[in-house]
Amino acid sequence: MKPFFDPKASRAALRVLTAGSLLCLSACGGGGGGGLLAGVVSAPGGGGGGIGGTGLTSSGTITGTGSIFVNGVRFDVDDAEIFINGEPASEDQLGLGMLVFVSGTIEEDGVNGTAQRVDYDPQLEGPITAIERNADNSSALITVLGQRVIIERTSTVFEDSSFDGIVPGDVVEISGYLQSDGRLRATRVSGEDDIDGSVKLSGTISNLVGQTFNIGTQSVDAGNAVLSDLPATGLADGLFVEVEGELIDNVIRAAEVEGRDATPSSLQVDDQITVEGAVANFDGVSGFSVEGLPIDAANASLSIGDLILGNGLVVEVSGTWNGERIIASTVSVRRGRIKIEAPVTDISGSQLSFEFAGTVINVTTDARTLFDDDRDGIEYLKIADLAIGDYLEVEALDSNGGLVATRVDRDDDDNESELQAPVQSFVDGLSVTLLGVTFDVTRADFENAGDNDISSAQFFANLSNGALLSVSDDNPSDGFAEEVEFEFATALDGEREFSGDDEERLDTSELPDSILSYISANFPNADIAFSERDTDDNEIEVYLTNGTELVFDLSGNFLESELEDDHDEGEDPEDPEDPEDPEDPEDPEDPEDPEDPEDPEDPEDPEDPEDPEDPEDPEAPEDPEAPENPEDPDDADDSDDSDTPAPPSGS
């Protein structure tokens, strides 16, 4: 059986702060592509350095070819067997963003290997029947064969298609992660010629009657299908299957129905394994899944910074397979919420530099950085292909005070630069500071997280250090912001704007009085952007206009707060009513914390991101010059700045 993602999931979430937040996991080794294949990596326990052993299985997204990188390991694919949809194929038929399975060997150095087989099987293929775009057109929700798919302007790879050009009626092939809410987050969208009318769909069987059933809302007739890799009892509700056939009168007439299993057949007890994907089934650190594989991270080193370990977060998990689950040793975030959209002002080795208002922001690229070219169409863009002045859209992580790019997308210059990051300080009515850049906002327009216009007074009444802001500047050299907007800090583009399959939108009038009272008491200056009832977990989620998410039970009792406000002058995000914790000792970015690991030359730090030679930190940024870090907490992020007004109570 083939691996699958379990679409059912708990809605619980947990904030985890670690001193080694968002550490960079591996440096780029070798040449020939500047990319990697990120995903599952397993190898027999014992023998060799790195992840150890000789045999391995991998699953993840292709972010470069010429050589294939899996979690920082460079694999030779010259002699590999390659299969697409089960048919023999060649390396040049593989593409950026495809989710693939790889088997091969790894050398003792832990950074080089040989791929023996590569398999690609798209999750979805068919016509687009609907499309909904978010307010700022950074993401969209498309419907294909009844399945809802999130596409992103920057982070989804488009082939023979484009984010702006995609329309209903287009036939597309989609590869991506099935999320806990039943939606697919696309890593790749390929335009297809609708020649034979064939379609493909993966999902869980429901409403089985005889040989007909549903996958989501899509009807399937398997009366004439070849059935394979199913239990002896055959088709059954709850089975996860892959269906191929023809779409006739809105019904898939299946030619083949194949069962899928979460565990790679090559995986053995005590194998070391690393898996990258979206968190699902989250029920605490000791119980969640990634790529359908159960995870126990109770004793793991957690490196996710100020983000939320919960459903939807894209992470990399390393550990040991015990026959039932992965006993994780590390969990690290793999997608960031920091964004830079601007012309690149300098390129040095693996480092990109951008300048706003005279302040330089440095971003390091590494083996995991996905390069995409929407301007010239270079299929496998590398940093060597970039030139000063190129307009880049960058997604990045904060790795111990230095920025590491997860995505770099070259695009046409749209004459507007944008910076998205947590606010470090602000002067009421006058300015905000992000990544060390101070923007004058006296001429700016303001929006809340619900994309509604608000006044400057409303904006600053809701603002607190750590809130995620997006600042647009038509002229990045002058420091005057044209637009400033609150963003949801805990979710990727499209995660909050579009309801999941298990979520029902609620009008504010439908909320229990206890919820309205709680919000009024703790967030007096914030309004409700929207609310949802989670039908799987029987919870109510309320999203405020300052980017805060609150979770209640159906009776209106407060459960938890999901917000990125750890710089909020001492308020504990787990308990917005607790004023007693001015300095969370677990906050690695607390400027008052003497153990804040900000010195990149500290010889005592085995995971120093500035040391590219450190064998324990294979993804460390390569450029030792990188610590021109604009996020020095003793500078821009001074929460004791007397000019900075105190944040509102509880926000």
ABEGO torsion letter per residue (X at the ends): XBBBBBABBBABBBBBBBAABGBBABBBBEBGGGBBBBEBBBBBBEEEBEAEEABBBBBEBBAEBGBBBBGGBBBBAAABBBBBGGBBBBAAABBBGBBBBBBEBBBAAGABBBBABBBBBBABBEBBABBBBBAAGABBBBBBGGBBBBBBAAABBBBGBBAAABBBGBBBBBBEBBBAAGBBBBABBBBBBBAAGBBBBBEBBBGBBEABBBBEABBBBAAABBBBGBBAAEBBBGBBBBBBEBBBGGBBBBABBBBBBABBAABBBGBBBBBBEBBBGBAEAABBBBGGBBBBAAABBBBAEABBBBBGBBBBBBEBBAGABBBBABBBBABBABBBBBBBABBBEABBBBBBGGBBBBBBBBAABBBBBAAAGBABBBAAABBBGBBBBBBBBBBGGBBBBABBBBBBBAGBBBBBBBBABBBBGABBBBGGBBBBAAABBBBBAAGBBBBAAAAAAABBBGBBBBBBBABAAAGBBABBBBBBAABBBGAAABBBAABBBBBAAABBAAAAAAAAAABAABBBABBBBBAAAGBBBBBBAAGBBBBBBAAGBBABBBBBAAABGGBBAABAABAABABBAABAABAABAABBABAABAABAABAABAABAABAABBABAAAABBAABAABAABAABAABBBBBBGX
